[in-house]
């Protein structure tokens, strides 16, 4: 399965210290194999899932098209901020 990163997720990964960056990249590689601590999010974030890696969360959705299956990672942040910030982006304030 293919993993696509939004610019926000790519920038977030680059901003991390080496060890957390390494762990998050490994978790994303596992996600490509449909493995990891994955949870479907509830209202108001229906259709999105989260990947948990230590203190960090990645919000994503599955891409299912005719000849393509993948994951689009749309937002990443520390656990204590991720849902509030992402909800504000998706739903508005």
Protein Blocks (a to p, Z undefined) as FASTA:
>chain_A
ZZdddfklmmmmmmpcfklmmmmmmmmmmmmnopajddddddfkghiacddehjbccddd
ddddfklccdddfbdcdfklmmmmmmmmmnoZZ
